[in-house]
Amino acid sequence: MSTIKTKLIISGRSKKYTHGAINPIIQRTSSVIFDSVEEQKKIAKEHHYSKQLFYGRYGTITHFSFCKSMTELEHGVGCALYPCGTAAITHTILSFVNPGDHILITESAYEPTQKFCRYIAKKMNINITWFDPLIEQEIYNLIHYNTCLVILESPGSITMEVQNIPSIVQAIRKKKPDTTIILDNTWSAGVFLKPLDIGVDISLQSGTKYIIGHSDAMIGTAVSNERCWERLQKQYYLMGQMVDTDTAYMASRGLRTLHIRLKQHEENGLHIAKWLSQHPAIERVNHPALPTCKGHNNFLKNFSGSSGLFSFILKKKLNNVQLSNFLNNFKYFKIAYSWGGFESLILAYQTKELCSMRPIKTLDFTGTLIRVHIGLEDPNDLIQDLSHGLNRIDV
């Protein structure tokens, strides 16, 4: 059986997709020509399941190749593509809910996921219950007769709590076995965590991050197990979700270097996280691979590695002038949303802002939180940049 390094290189590259070239072909089309009425009718019945060319919105050879690669990477049976990560999350949710249903969602979820549940799902008369990301078997008590969906994210967005996924899944299956469990797996890029192997139904990713890897395109993926695939596939077709051919090709190309890029992000990130953990201005470093991160033991049990995104908490709360002086004068760290590219990024969050995102408000700190994505630059240059920045806040 191929190792993940080899699988990322060879998947989706059979002659069926490459026509003899090294890479899958870029096939741009809207209409597909059929040789006969009989062929048109046959493919109209079968294309959902056979991945045959039918109409551009249903995918081309380029899309089929990338989906095969993602399905193999995340150990699923099928992959749905969306124009961005948020679309993958929201449309997957919509695929498994009906008015009057109940959803459980970790309060450490990605902010757009939270906003969708607060504003769109509630308008659809869907009931929402938030839970502490570090919940385990106790989730059993939150499951209602109409709970149809549980939304996980590990590590959690911004505060980086690592969930005990097997324990949560076990409790859900014991109480209500048919509940759909989805997990945002963007942080591990499908490499360091295999959610479907530990009982999750659908693994979601913002492929905009590590899969694309160069901050120049957007794509979302949802890889499903057999139980949920037919429904997910039907729904994303009906809702008109698609990705353009060139982006699918770029995502496929990104997979070829994904493992080696992730390992360098991991090495750089750990080096810098350990340095930060010794700095006198830092209260706590939220890096899943360090013992100071909540749920660190869960990381050790379920993850095979770490990526470049983590956060740290300053001992003091910066005022507006201090925060601007801190963020505005870095040489290598850039202020920007998203992450997963080759470049290092930085953002800051005050506790008031974080509490507004966390419905049950489980924060245990008062200092300013800094989120960083560690890129592929020389880590010593990045440490020097951070050192100068921390000196600017007058510690």
Protein Blocks (a to p, Z undefined) as FASTA:
>chain_A
ZZfklmmmmgopafklnnopabdcddddfbdcdfbfklmmmmmmmmmmnopafbfklopf
klmmmmmmmmmmnopabdcddfbfklmmmmmmmmmgcehiacdddfkbcfklmmmmmmmm
mmnopacddddfkbcklmmmmpcfklcbdcdddddehjlpacdfklmmmmmmmmmmmbcc
dddfklnnommpcfklnopabdcddfklmmnonopaccddddddfklmmmmmmmmmmnop
acdfklmmmmmmmmmmmmmmmmmmmmmmmmmmmmmmmpmkbmbdcdfkbmklghklmmmm
mpgbdcfbdcdddfbdcdfklmmmmmmmcfklccdehehiabdcdddddfklmmmmmmno
pafbfbdcddddddfbdfklmmmmmmmmmmmnoZZ
